[in-house]
Amino acid sequence: MNKSLIVLALFFVPGISTAAAQDQVLIEAESFDDHGGWVLDTQFIDNMGSPHLLAHGMGRPLKDATTTIEFPSMGTYRVFVRTKDWVAKWDAPGTPGKFQLVVNGKPVAENFGTKGKEWFWHDGGTVDIESAETTIALHDLTGFDGRCDAIFFTKNETPPPNENTILADWRQKLLGLSDEPTEKSGYDLVVVGGGYAGMGTAISAARMGCKVALIQNRPVLGGKGVERSPSLGDGLDSARRVSTDRRDH
Ligand SMILES: [Ca+2]
């Protein structure tokens, strides 16, 4: 039997890297070909709508995240980057999460992670696209938790929707994702629930050689261990909350 453990999450995670409609291209940061030194963060899908890439370098700028995309047509595009200035909510000085968007080796004039107390589509101005195949990079400038959700190129001046209830449908449409669930099969064991018991069961079975699917309805594993309720997981819960508060997505 195949030794593997697959976690199936019931929340929306785009599986297609790039969606091209007429004169517009949406790229989810998490679907870049190479994340470089950036890390995938899925903890905050519930409140910001999607996974994002995080430049957690402890003060040292990280290696670029890079990808290659196909544009539907040449010409001048306006680019929007969904990001935020993560210290703005405290009116703190400086912009520690600053990064650049590099298109075909050339940074766009605007720096990102420099505005906005909440996630929003930061207008990066215009870029000229002269070849269908184009390389895109996220260039970290600080190593202090810059974050990027998605990048949108459009020949229209209108920014994408930002409200989660609208944005989810908009993402799904542009990414070409179906409303119908994807069927999976061929597992020796299916575990429903990613709490301590579910994780232990799934890991043990996988170690014994089963092909296991672990189904979880939340962006993080841990069950009561990551909830604010009295349980054996309170210690882990506290640690997670401290970690979350310090990072403040
Ligand atoms: Ca995203």
Residues whose N, C-alpha, C, O or C-beta is under 5 A from the ligand:
A	BS01	CA	E28 A29 E30 S50 P51 H52 D149 A150
